Amino acid sequence: MNAPSGSADTRWITLGRLGKTHGLSGWMWIRSDCDPADAIFQYQPLRARQGNHTLAVRWEQSQIHAKGMIAKIAGIDTPEQAKAWTSAKLEIPREALPDAGEDSWYWADLQGLAVLSTDGTDFGKIDHLFDTGGGTIMAVRGGGKERLIPFVLDQVVQQVDLEAGRVIVDWDPDF
């Protein structure tokens, strides 16, 4: 199958991954990075990417289980077909995502931004973000160091300026 349309310079954002096969009809476990997790089934156009191979994803069915979510993708009808896509990233073009809203940002838009303290100390750039269950953490790399800085608005994060490409934090440079 072909990937959803988009030019070669389209920026694709990962929303989750395909997991192991489930059953005999091509169903797969789904790991979603969306909040709520089942929102992944609402996004379009969506593609699965495994290395250089892509697959347009159209959900035929999905189910929520106690251990997670499973879904059936149109065109994947056997465990063998599903197994070929195990661990594939589920991606959407950045421009297809809705506006994040006031004082909200997509992690993908924060990655690569410079992080400066309120006194101007340059901590480096946001390498990635992750959720600890208790909150979001920015992994900031610069000057041969990695700092883990909580993404807590108005306490630690004082300003996010996407246009200027920076995040201002109230954080001790020695920490």
C-alpha positions in Angstrom: 0.0 0.0 0.0 1.1 3.6 -0.5 1.6 6.2 2.2 -0.9 8.9 2.6 -0.2 11.8 0.3 2.3 14.4 1.3 5.3 16.0 -0.2 8.8 14.7 0.4 9.4 17.6 2.9 6.2 16.8 4.9 7.1 16.6 8.6 5.6 13.4 10.1 4.8 13.2 13.8 4.8 9.9 15.7 1.5 9.2 17.6 2.3 5.7 18.6 3.3 2.2 17.4 1.9 -1.0 16.2 2.4 -3.9 18.6 2.2 -7.7 18.4 -0.4 -9.5 16.5 -3.6 -10.5 18.2 -5.7 -13.4 16.9 -6.0 -14.9 13.4 -7.6 -12.0 11.5 -4.7 -9.5 11.4 -5.6 -7.6 14.6 -2.7 -5.8 16.3 -2.0 -4.3 19.7 -1.7 -0.5 19.6 0.6 1.6 21.7 -0.7 5.2 21.6 1.1 8.4 22.8 -2.1 10.3 22.5 -4.1 11.6 25.5 -6.6 10.0 25.8 -4.9 6.9 24.2 -7.9 6.0 22.0 -7.7 9.4 20.3 -5.2 7.8 17.9 -8.2 6.2 16.1 -9.5 9.7 15.2 -6.5 11.0 13.4 -6.2 11.0 9.6 -4.3 10.7 7.4 -2.3 8.2 9.4 0.5 6.0 8.1 2.5 3.1 9.6 6.3 3.4 8.9 8.7 0.4 9.2 12.1 1.5 8.0 11.6 2.8 4.4 8.2 1.1 4.0 5.0 2.8 4.7 1.4 1.7 4.9 -1.7 4.0 4.7 -3.7 3.2 7.9 -7.5 3.0 7.8 -8.9 1.5 11.0 -11.6 -1.1 10.3 -12.3 -1.8 14.0 -10.8 -1.1 17.4 -11.3 -2.4 20.9 -10.2 -1.3 24.3 -9.0 -4.1 26.6 -7.9 -4.1 30.2 -4.3 -4.6 28.9 -4.5 -1.9 26.2 -6.0 -1.5 22.8 -6.2 -3.7 19.7 -7.2 -2.7 16.2 -7.7 -4.1 12.7 -6.2 -2.1 9.8 -7.8 -2.4 6.4 -5.8 -4.7 4.1 -4.1 -6.6 7.0 -6.0 -9.8 7.2 -3.6 -12.4 8.5 -1.2 -12.7 11.5 1.7 -13.0 8.9 0.7 -9.6 7.3 0.3 -8.0 10.8 3.7 -9.4 12.0 5.5 -7.6 9.1 4.3 -4.3 10.7 5.1 -5.1 14.4 6.8 -2.1 16.0 6.0 0.2 13.0 5.6 3.9 14.0 2.1 5.4 13.5 2.6 8.9 12.0 0.5 11.8 10.9 1.6 14.9 8.9 2.3 17.8 11.4 0.0 20.1 9.5 -2.9 17.6 10.0 -2.8 18.0 13.8 -5.3 20.4 15.3 -4.2 23.6 17.1 -2.8 22.6 20.5 -4.6 25.5 22.2 -3.5 28.2 24.6 -0.5 27.2 26.8 -0.4 23.8 25.2 2.2 22.5 22.8 2.9 19.3 20.9 6.1 17.6 22.1 7.3 17.4 18.5 7.2 21.3 18.3 9.3 21.6 21.5 12.1 19.3 20.4 15.1 21.2 19.3 14.2 24.5 21.0 16.9 26.3 23.0 16.4 26.2 26.8 17.6 29.3 28.6 17.4 30.2 32.3 15.7 33.4 33.4 19.2 34.9 33.9 20.3 33.9 30.3 22.2 30.7 31.0 22.1 28.5 27.9 21.3 24.9 29.0 21.3 23.6 25.4 18.4 22.2 23.3 15.4 20.0 24.1 16.5 16.5 22.9 13.2 14.8 23.8 10.4 14.8 26.3 8.9 12.0 28.3 6.1 11.4 30.8 6.9 10.1 34.3 3.2 9.6 35.3 3.8 12.6 37.6 4.5 15.1 34.8 6.4 15.8 31.7 10.2 16.0 31.7 12.4 17.8 29.1 15.7 16.1 28.4 18.0 19.1 27.6 21.4 18.5 26.1 24.1 21.0 25.8 27.7 21.7 26.9 28.4 18.0 27.2 25.6 17.6 29.8 22.1 16.3 29.9 19.7 18.0 32.3 16.2 16.6 33.1 14.0 19.7 33.7 10.3 19.4 34.7 7.9 20.9 32.2 5.8 22.7 34.8 4.2 25.9 33.5 4.6 29.1 35.7 6.8 27.2 38.2 9.7 26.0 36.1 8.7 26.9 32.5 8.3 30.7 32.4 7.9 31.1 28.6 7.6 29.0 25.5 8.3 31.0 22.3 8.0 28.8 19.3 8.8 31.7 16.9 12.0 32.6 18.7 12.8 28.9 19.1 13.3 29.0 22.9 12.0 28.0 26.3 12.8 30.2 29.3 13.0 28.2 32.6 13.5 29.1 36.2 16.1 26.4 36.9 19.4 26.4 38.8 22.3 26.0 36.4 24.1 23.8 39.0 21.3 21.3 39.3 
